């Protein structure tokens, strides 16, 4: 006979219940299977009495993609949505099944054209309700990723770091620089080149209101990473790993210290990205094998990216250090003054034109790029104007 039990770990803390449970585990003559969503609060005296412990690990991304396709593919979910869903290690088959059931009900109301929106809305609400947060994943790219559009300072280039990490499958790096300079997309590119799944995490995935739980989440992040098929990427890391001398309380210092210990012993790939490297703990900063400082695009990169997106020219035609030759002199002069543009600015402008569903002239591109600079509180070095 097989009995399945799901223990109430809170009730097991009473002394009388503890004694009964220990006796049950040791003297029971029937096979018993205990099922628990978490064993963090179970007494070690219980755990050591089990004849066998089986942990159900997170399925690899390929398997999660297959599950998403199985539940939602026939309902018309797009491949891009299925790819985004597969990036979330928190999604379970039950959540996908629930989303499929809800989507089918909506489609019965003749709203089938909104399949992606319906699925996204339902799963987002499920994650929020169950305390899993949002569907954390690398943002979709609006432009083609190319390391030639990364402006970085450092003793090694971005391409050298990509090659090294993809070859050895081991190492750590910190990417520092303003938003939109390509830090997150470079991490995703490294994962793709190394054929690894990117474990995308932010401070929201680590911080916890309970005493000591944040440090435990750091430990789980490293311990739960299968280095043969996964790599860690911590985005906006400065919000979590601040210098201990500036930390306001003990938990903040403890999280940084725990991360430092785990990083030093980690044998896989771990990358952190930050917009404010000056707030990083100095002891942690020096433990990264690679350190890259990202900057806005230089003049050559700006002209080449503009020609590729606004004129639909092929970037492969130009040497990496030569400005795009297809630009009018007035365009080149305007781009030369826009010395704070980033790949993210170009991506935002392209998203805007796609959303408006209208063609864009070179003049439209220059005007919208200036709007991106204005939104960041920056202006070109002198007044700009498109000259015909």
HELIX and SHEET records of a PDB file:
HELIX    1   1 UNK A   11  UNK A   13  5                                   3    
HELIX    2   2 UNK A   15  UNK A   27  1                                  13    
HELIX    3   3 UNK A   44  UNK A   47  1                                   4    
HELIX    4   4 UNK A   61  UNK A   72  1                                  12    
HELIX    5   5 UNK A   73  UNK A   75  5                                   3    
HELIX    6   6 UNK A   79  UNK A   86  1                                   8    
HELIX    7   7 UNK A   93  UNK A  108  1                                  16    
HELIX    8   8 UNK A  112  UNK A  114  5                                   3    
HELIX    9   9 UNK A  115  UNK A  129  1                                  15    
HELIX   10  10 UNK A  147  UNK A  149  5                                   3    
HELIX   11  11 UNK A  158  UNK A  168  1                                  11    
HELIX   12  12 UNK A  183  UNK A  193  1                                  11    
HELIX   13  13 UNK A  203  UNK A  206  1                                   4    
HELIX   14  14 UNK A  213  UNK A  223  1                                  11    
HELIX   15  15 UNK A  237  UNK A  239  5                                   3    
HELIX   16  16 UNK A  250  UNK A  265  1                                  16    
HELIX   17  17 UNK A  277  UNK A  279  5                                   3    
HELIX   18  18 UNK A  282  UNK A  285  1                                   4    
HELIX   19  19 UNK A  299  UNK A  310  1                                  12    
HELIX   20  20 UNK A  315  UNK A  317  5                                   3    
HELIX   21  21 UNK A  329  UNK A  337  1                                   9    
HELIX   22  22 UNK A  343  UNK A  356  1                                  14    
HELIX   23  23 UNK A  362  UNK A  375  1                                  14    
SHEET    1   A 2 UNK A   2  UNK A   5  0                                        
SHEET    2   A 2 UNK A  31  UNK A  34  1                                        
SHEET    1   B 6 UNK A 151  UNK A 153  0                                        
SHEET    2   B 6 UNK A 290  UNK A 295 -1                                        
SHEET    3   B 6 UNK A 171  UNK A 177  1                                        
SHEET    4   B 6 UNK A 269  UNK A 274  1                                        
SHEET    5   B 6 UNK A 230  UNK A 234  1                                        
SHEET    6   B 6 UNK A 197  UNK A 201  1                                        
END                                                                             
